[in-house]
Amino acid sequence: MSKQLFTIGYEGLDSERLVGVLRSAGVATLADVRAVANSRKRGFSKGALGTSLREAGLGYAHLRSLGTPKSGRQAARAGDAALMRRIYCEEVLDTAAGLAALDELAALAEGAPICLLCFERDPAGCHRRVLAERLAPRGFVVSDLFG
């Protein structure tokens, strides 16, 4: 049986629109996979985001250990998705801690649909895509959401 996994980037969204998209898709929990869950964008720092999601009846989990290291974030901002991917895999996912964090994410997603959150609107340039690719062989069907 397949399990549903969603991804979304909050670039260009406000928190109210994010909640609406998540509800429409049937998401139960938002898995924040940013290494640094702070944002200059109103409503998207960890505390404010978690509060607004809980008030909307949605779960929130910050999985910092699955975030992109600073050098990977810099590569993504420079538009070098291949370098971001290499850095992310080498420094995060291909480590013992990264594999354990991926197992934690898979366990969280077993019970009800979750959505991975990061900033980039385009999943092709974000580590959400790498996470989704690693979870697909475990029976997850991935859908990218847009606001």
MDAnalysis code that builds the backbone (N, CA, C; Angstrom):
import MDAnalysis as mda
import numpy as np

u = mda.Universe.empty(441, n_residues=147, atom_resindex=np.repeat(np.arange(147), 3), trajectory=True)
u.add_TopologyAttr("name", ["N", "CA", "C"] * 147)
u.add_TopologyAttr("resid", np.arange(1, 148))
u.add_TopologyAttr("resname", ["MET", "SER", "LYS", "GLN", "LEU", "PHE", "THR", "ILE", "GLY", "TYR", "GLU", "GLY", "LEU", "ASP", "SER", "GLU", "ARG", "LEU", "VAL", "GLY", "VAL", "LEU", "ARG", "SER", "ALA", "GLY", "VAL", "ALA", "THR", "LEU", "ALA", "ASP", "VAL", "ARG", "ALA", "VAL", "ALA", "ASN", "SER", "ARG", "LYS", "ARG", "GLY", "PHE", "SER", "LYS", "GLY", "ALA", "LEU", "GLY", "THR", "SER", "LEU", "ARG", "GLU", "ALA", "GLY", "LEU", "GLY", "TYR", "ALA", "HIS", "LEU", "ARG", "SER", "LEU", "GLY", "THR", "PRO", "LYS", "SER", "GLY", "ARG", "GLN", "ALA", "ALA", "ARG", "ALA", "GLY", "ASP", "ALA", "ALA", "LEU", "MET", "ARG", "ARG", "ILE", "TYR", "CYS", "GLU", "GLU", "VAL", "LEU", "ASP", "THR", "ALA", "ALA", "GLY", "LEU", "ALA", "ALA", "LEU", "ASP", "GLU", "LEU", "ALA", "ALA", "LEU", "ALA", "GLU", "GLY", "ALA", "PRO", "ILE", "CYS", "LEU", "LEU", "CYS", "PHE", "GLU", "ARG", "ASP", "PRO", "ALA", "GLY", "CYS", "HIS", "ARG", "ARG", "VAL", "LEU", "ALA", "GLU", "ARG", "LEU", "ALA", "PRO", "ARG", "GLY", "PHE", "VAL", "VAL", "SER", "ASP", "LEU", "PHE", "GLY"])
u.atoms.positions = np.array([
    [0.840, -1.188, 0.000],
    [0.000, 0.000, 0.000],
    [0.880, 1.244, 0.000],
    [0.552, 2.215, -0.834],
    [1.343, 3.433, -0.911],
    [0.922, 4.424, 0.168],
    [1.879, 5.250, 0.560],
    [1.657, 6.282, 1.564],
    [1.883, 7.629, 0.897],
    [1.122, 8.625, 1.290],
    [1.189, 9.938, 0.656],
    [2.177, 10.854, 1.357],
    [3.018, 11.504, 0.572],
    [3.972, 12.498, 1.049],
    [3.854, 13.722, 0.150],
    [3.692, 14.877, 0.765],
    [3.609, 16.125, 0.015],
    [4.849, 16.960, 0.294],
    [5.152, 17.887, -0.610],
    [6.197, 18.878, -0.358],
    [5.647, 20.243, -0.744],
    [6.159, 21.273, -0.081],
    [5.771, 22.646, -0.434],
    [6.889, 23.609, -0.039],
    [7.045, 24.642, -0.836],
    [7.943, 25.741, -0.508],
    [7.090, 26.964, -0.215],
    [7.449, 27.726, 0.806],
    [6.610, 28.863, 1.184],
    [6.972, 30.158, 0.460],
    [7.921, 30.104, -0.455],
    [8.273, 31.275, -1.250],
    [7.020, 31.767, -1.994],
    [6.667, 33.018, -1.784],
    [5.503, 33.589, -2.447],
    [4.179, 33.347, -1.738],
    [4.192, 32.642, -0.618],
    [2.952, 32.365, 0.121],
    [2.878, 33.196, 1.387],
    [1.669, 33.386, 1.898],
    [1.511, 33.879, 3.255],
    [1.032, 32.687, 4.094],
    [1.072, 32.819, 5.397],
    [0.763, 31.668, 6.253],
    [-0.681, 31.202, 6.098],
    [-1.597, 32.123, 5.837],
    [-3.002, 31.727, 5.661],
    [-3.168, 30.876, 4.405],
    [-2.504, 31.272, 3.332],
    [-2.576, 30.494, 2.080],
    [-1.939, 29.126, 2.280],
    [-0.832, 29.068, 3.000],
    [-0.180, 27.780, 3.276],
    [-1.152, 26.841, 3.985],
    [-1.807, 27.325, 5.024],
    [-2.767, 26.496, 5.767],
    [-3.873, 26.009, 4.838],
    [-4.371, 26.872, 3.982],
    [-5.432, 26.485, 3.052],
    [-4.998, 25.393, 2.097],
    [-3.793, 25.511, 1.566],
    [-3.267, 24.494, 0.647],
    [-3.104, 23.155, 1.372],
    [-2.555, 23.196, 2.590],
    [-2.358, 21.968, 3.357],
    [-3.681, 21.284, 3.665],
    [-4.668, 22.067, 4.091],
    [-5.993, 21.505, 4.389],
    [-6.629, 20.892, 3.149],
    [-6.552, 21.594, 2.029],
    [-7.147, 21.091, 0.783],
    [-6.535, 19.768, 0.348],
    [-5.256, 19.589, 0.635],
    [-4.564, 18.355, 0.248],
    [-4.791, 17.224, 1.250],
    [-5.339, 17.531, 2.415],
    [-5.549, 16.505, 3.427],
    [-4.330, 16.210, 4.276],
    [-3.417, 17.167, 4.362],
    [-2.197, 17.009, 5.161],
    [-2.559, 17.041, 6.641],
    [-1.949, 16.141, 7.416],
    [-2.172, 16.106, 8.860],
    [-1.073, 16.851, 9.619],
    [0.173, 16.731, 9.128],
    [1.320, 17.315, 9.823],
    [2.265, 17.950, 8.824],
    [2.755, 19.130, 9.169],
    [3.786, 19.789, 8.382],
    [5.132, 19.446, 8.994],
    [6.028, 18.886, 8.201],
    [7.382, 18.561, 8.643],
    [8.320, 19.630, 8.101],
    [8.744, 20.510, 8.980],
    [9.621, 21.623, 8.631],
    [11.044, 21.066, 8.545],
    [11.597, 21.012, 7.336],
    [12.920, 20.422, 7.147],
    [13.981, 21.487, 6.874],
    [13.781, 22.669, 7.460],
    [14.784, 23.729, 7.367],
    [15.786, 23.555, 8.502],
    [17.055, 23.725, 8.195],
    [18.081, 23.682, 9.245],
    [17.882, 24.847, 10.202],
    [17.516, 25.992, 9.658],
    [17.286, 27.199, 10.445],
    [15.831, 27.595, 10.237],
    [15.011, 27.363, 11.233],
    [13.570, 27.614, 11.108],
    [13.217, 29.036, 11.516],
    [14.008, 29.972, 11.030],
    [13.735, 31.393, 11.204],
    [13.462, 31.961, 9.825],
    [12.646, 32.983, 9.777],
    [12.339, 33.600, 8.498],
    [12.059, 35.075, 8.703],
    [12.515, 35.878, 7.759],
    [12.164, 37.292, 7.780],
    [10.727, 37.473, 7.310],
    [10.180, 36.434, 6.714],
    [8.813, 36.486, 6.213],
    [7.853, 36.232, 7.375],
    [6.937, 37.150, 7.601],
    [5.999, 37.071, 8.718],
    [5.232, 35.749, 8.716],
    [5.228, 35.095, 9.873],
    [4.452, 33.873, 10.052],
    [5.189, 32.591, 9.744],
    [6.452, 32.667, 9.306],
    [7.156, 31.462, 8.901],
    [8.342, 31.088, 9.788],
    [8.537, 31.799, 10.886],
    [9.510, 31.343, 11.873],
    [8.866, 30.211, 12.660],
    [9.688, 29.368, 13.222],
    [9.224, 28.144, 13.881],
    [8.060, 28.365, 14.851],
    [8.185, 29.289, 15.769],
    [7.141, 29.504, 16.777],
    [5.823, 29.956, 16.176],
    [5.889, 30.976, 15.331],
    [4.670, 31.501, 14.713],
    [4.028, 30.473, 13.789],
    [4.837, 29.765, 13.029],
    [4.307, 28.762, 12.106],
    [3.648, 27.615, 12.872],
    [4.324, 27.124, 13.896],
    [3.758, 26.036, 14.702],
    [2.442, 26.431, 15.347],
    [2.379, 27.648, 15.857],
    [1.154, 28.134, 16.488],
    [0.011, 28.221, 15.485],
    [0.264, 28.821, 14.321],
    [-0.817, 28.969, 13.337],
    [-1.285, 27.613, 12.825],
    [-0.380, 26.666, 12.681],
    [-0.785, 25.331, 12.224],
    [-1.615, 24.613, 13.290],
    [-1.171, 24.681, 14.537],
    [-1.939, 24.036, 15.617],
    [-3.330, 24.654, 15.738],
    [-3.410, 25.985, 15.617],
    [-4.717, 26.659, 15.670],
    [-5.628, 26.212, 14.534],
    [-5.037, 25.779, 13.415],
    [-5.808, 25.304, 12.266],
    [-6.069, 23.798, 12.336],
    [-5.631, 23.171, 13.435],
    [-5.865, 21.739, 13.602],
    [-4.856, 20.852, 12.900],
    [-3.704, 21.409, 12.547],
    [-2.648, 20.649, 11.875],
    [-1.464, 20.467, 12.809],
    [-0.741, 19.387, 12.621],
    [0.456, 19.138, 13.404],
    [1.664, 19.841, 12.813],
    [2.679, 20.027, 13.653],
    [3.931, 20.663, 13.218],
    [5.099, 19.939, 13.858],
    [6.093, 19.618, 13.044],
    [7.322, 19.008, 13.549],
    [8.503, 19.669, 12.854],
    [9.464, 20.157, 13.640],
    [10.681, 20.721, 13.056],
    [11.757, 19.643, 13.099],
    [12.178, 19.202, 11.917],
    [13.197, 18.159, 11.795],
    [14.497, 18.819, 11.332],
    [15.102, 19.553, 12.248],
    [16.300, 20.333, 11.946],
    [17.419, 19.485, 11.360],
    [17.543, 18.262, 11.829],
    [18.638, 17.403, 11.376],
    [18.537, 17.044, 9.895],
    [17.378, 17.300, 9.268],
    [17.229, 17.050, 7.837],
    [17.372, 18.329, 7.012],
    [17.800, 19.403, 7.652],
    [17.994, 20.659, 6.941],
    [19.283, 20.666, 6.140],
    [19.360, 21.599, 5.229],
    [20.539, 21.742, 4.373],
    [21.617, 22.548, 5.096],
    [22.866, 22.066, 5.073],
    [23.948, 22.840, 5.686],
    [24.123, 24.191, 4.973],
    [24.791, 25.116, 5.637],
    [24.957, 26.467, 5.101],
    [25.529, 26.457, 3.685],
    [26.534, 25.642, 3.434],
    [27.131, 25.611, 2.091],
    [26.129, 25.117, 1.047],
    [25.246, 24.226, 1.423],
    [24.202, 23.754, 0.510],
    [23.164, 24.835, 0.251],
    [22.825, 25.591, 1.284],
    [21.875, 26.700, 1.111],
    [22.463, 27.764, 0.191],
    [23.763, 28.018, 0.348],
    [24.420, 28.995, -0.519],
    [24.411, 28.520, -1.971],
    [24.643, 27.239, -2.204],
    [24.602, 26.687, -3.561],
    [23.201, 26.810, -4.149],
    [22.187, 26.542, -3.346],
    [20.802, 26.657, -3.821],
    [20.478, 28.103, -4.186],
    [20.886, 29.053, -3.339],
    [20.639, 30.465, -3.629],
    [21.349, 30.904, -4.911],
    [22.499, 30.280, -5.196],
    [23.254, 30.608, -6.408],
    [22.690, 29.892, -7.638],
    [21.662, 29.070, -7.436],
    [21.042, 28.369, -8.556],
    [21.755, 27.097, -8.965],
    [22.651, 26.590, -8.132],
    [23.398, 25.365, -8.449],
    [22.786, 24.179, -7.699],
    [21.698, 23.657, -8.255],
    [20.983, 22.554, -7.609],
    [21.836, 21.294, -7.505],
    [22.693, 21.045, -8.489],
    [23.536, 19.848, -8.464],
    [24.523, 19.911, -7.297],
    [25.122, 21.067, -7.078],
    [26.049, 21.216, -5.953],
    [25.298, 21.125, -4.636],
    [24.136, 21.763, -4.546],
    [23.336, 21.667, -3.318],
    [23.029, 20.214, -3.008],
    [22.626, 19.449, -4.013],
    [22.300, 18.032, -3.838],
    [23.519, 17.239, -3.346],
    [24.678, 17.487, -3.961],
    [25.886, 16.752, -3.569],
    [26.252, 17.063, -2.121],
    [26.228, 18.338, -1.765],
    [26.549, 18.737, -0.398],
    [25.555, 18.113, 0.577],
    [24.280, 18.194, 0.242],
    [23.234, 17.673, 1.133],
    [23.397, 16.173, 1.357],
    [23.626, 15.442, 0.296],
    [23.778, 13.990, 0.443],
    [25.034, 13.646, 1.239],
    [26.162, 14.266, 0.887],
    [27.428, 13.951, 1.557],
    [27.426, 14.357, 3.027],
    [26.884, 15.531, 3.329],
    [26.984, 16.050, 4.690],
    [25.807, 15.704, 5.586],
    [24.694, 15.270, 4.981],
    [23.512, 14.972, 5.793],
    [23.026, 13.543, 5.563],
    [22.468, 13.271, 4.400],
    [21.755, 12.003, 4.212],
    [22.635, 10.760, 4.196],
    [23.878, 10.898, 3.756],
    [24.740, 9.720, 3.695],
    [25.570, 9.533, 4.959],
    [25.091, 10.097, 6.065],
    [25.737, 9.910, 7.365],
    [24.820, 9.066, 8.248],
    [25.368, 8.511, 9.301],
    [24.550, 7.707, 10.226],
    [23.427, 8.555, 10.828],
    [23.744, 9.782, 11.214],
    [22.718, 10.660, 11.790],
    [21.652, 11.003, 10.747],
    [22.064, 11.217, 9.517],
    [21.113, 11.520, 8.460],
    [20.183, 10.362, 8.160],
    [20.737, 9.160, 8.142],
    [19.898, 7.975, 7.913],
    [18.900, 7.795, 9.051],
    [19.342, 8.051, 10.269],
    [18.432, 7.943, 11.417],
    [17.329, 8.999, 11.330],
    [17.682, 10.215, 10.914],
    [16.684, 11.281, 10.769],
    [15.691, 10.953, 9.649],
    [16.179, 10.348, 8.573],
    [15.288, 9.942, 7.483],
    [14.332, 8.854, 7.966],
    [14.832, 7.931, 8.776],
    [13.964, 6.903, 9.368],
    [12.899, 7.542, 10.262],
    [13.283, 8.580, 11.017],
    [12.342, 9.299, 11.876],
    [11.247, 9.965, 11.030],
    [11.658, 10.572, 9.924],
    [10.691, 11.200, 9.021],
    [9.740, 10.156, 8.439],
    [10.272, 9.023, 8.015],
    [9.425, 7.959, 7.448],
    [8.425, 7.462, 8.483],
    [8.860, 7.310, 9.725],
    [7.955, 6.853, 10.787],
    [6.854, 7.881, 11.037],
    [7.217, 9.154, 11.025],
    [6.228, 10.214, 11.213],
    [5.187, 10.172, 10.090],
    [5.638, 9.863, 8.888],
    [4.759, 9.860, 7.719],
    [3.924, 8.591, 7.594],
    [4.225, 7.582, 8.366],
    [3.481, 6.320, 8.293],
    [2.025, 6.483, 8.722],
    [1.791, 7.306, 9.733],
    [0.465, 7.384, 10.319],
    [-0.549, 8.198, 9.544],
    [-0.134, 9.297, 8.972],
    [-1.062, 10.195, 8.277],
    [-0.252, 11.034, 7.295],
    [-0.905, 11.602, 6.292],
    [-0.170, 12.382, 5.292],
    [0.597, 13.550, 5.911],
    [1.855, 13.675, 5.491],
    [2.659, 14.805, 5.943],
    [3.123, 15.596, 4.728],
    [3.582, 16.800, 5.008],
    [4.105, 17.667, 3.959],
    [5.441, 18.224, 4.415],
    [6.452, 18.081, 3.572],
    [7.766, 18.646, 3.844],
    [7.768, 20.117, 3.461],
    [8.285, 20.964, 4.334],
    [8.331, 22.407, 4.093],
    [9.760, 22.909, 4.059],
    [10.044, 23.725, 3.054],
    [11.254, 24.526, 2.997],
    [10.881, 25.814, 2.281],
    [11.838, 26.636, 1.930],
    [11.524, 27.936, 1.338],
    [11.246, 27.883, -0.160],
    [12.129, 27.252, -0.919],
    [12.080, 27.334, -2.376],
    [10.758, 26.851, -2.954],
    [10.174, 27.658, -3.819],
    [8.911, 27.284, -4.466],
    [9.109, 26.072, -5.373],
    [10.194, 26.074, -6.152],
    [10.465, 24.995, -7.101],
    [11.153, 23.837, -6.383],
    [10.486, 22.699, -6.270],
    [11.096, 21.574, -5.551],
    [12.362, 21.038, -6.213],
    [12.539, 21.283, -7.504],
    [13.734, 20.789, -8.195],
    [15.007, 21.435, -7.659],
    [14.896, 22.624, -7.102],
    [16.062, 23.314, -6.574],
    [16.173, 23.255, -5.071],
    [15.468, 22.314, -4.461],
    [15.410, 22.233, -3.000],
    [15.708, 20.813, -2.524],
    [16.188, 20.709, -1.310],
    [16.487, 19.390, -0.758],
    [15.231, 18.570, -0.476],
    [14.040, 19.202, -0.534],
    [12.801, 18.417, -0.408],
    [12.754, 17.333, -1.478],
    [13.243, 17.659, -2.675],
    [13.246, 16.692, -3.761],
    [14.124, 15.490, -3.409],
    [15.274, 15.741, -2.827],
    [16.182, 14.650, -2.446],
    [15.516, 13.770, -1.388],
    [14.890, 14.384, -0.394],
    [14.191, 13.617, 0.638],
    [13.073, 12.778, 0.021],
    [12.310, 13.366, -0.877],
    [11.214, 12.649, -1.525],
    [11.744, 11.454, -2.319],
    [12.853, 11.647, -3.005],
    [13.459, 10.551, -3.772],
    [13.931, 9.424, -2.865],
    [14.423, 9.770, -1.698],
    [14.882, 8.743, -0.748],
    [13.707, 7.998, -0.105],
    [12.555, 8.660, 0.014],
    [11.387, 8.026, 0.630],
    [10.540, 7.234, -0.367],
    [10.623, 7.556, -1.635],
    [9.810, 6.856, -2.649],
    [10.010, 5.335, -2.633],
    [11.228, 4.829, -2.522],
    [11.396, 3.368, -2.478],
    [10.791, 2.702, -1.237],
    [10.438, 3.496, -0.256],
    [9.794, 2.978, 0.961],
    [8.271, 2.959, 0.823],
    [7.783, 3.210, -0.377],
    [6.356, 3.127, -0.637],
    [5.611, 4.441, -0.587],
    [6.326, 5.550, -0.567],
    [5.678, 6.861, -0.518],
    [5.432, 7.375, -1.926],
    [4.229, 7.896, -2.127],
    [3.872, 8.577, -3.363],
    [4.006, 10.065, -3.072],
    [4.785, 10.763, -3.885],
    [5.105, 12.153, -3.618],
    [4.318, 13.089, -4.540],
    [3.758, 14.134, -3.939],
    [3.075, 15.188, -4.695],
    [3.590, 16.536, -4.220],
    [3.963, 17.371, -5.159],
    [4.414, 18.719, -4.832],
    [3.225, 19.656, -4.838],
    [3.088, 20.433, -3.770],
    [1.999, 21.398, -3.641],
    [2.526, 22.794, -3.959],
    [1.650, 23.612, -4.521],
    [1.977, 24.999, -4.831],
    [0.823, 25.862, -4.363],
    [1.117, 27.085, -3.935],
    [0.081, 27.951, -3.391],
    [-0.724, 28.681, -4.407],
])
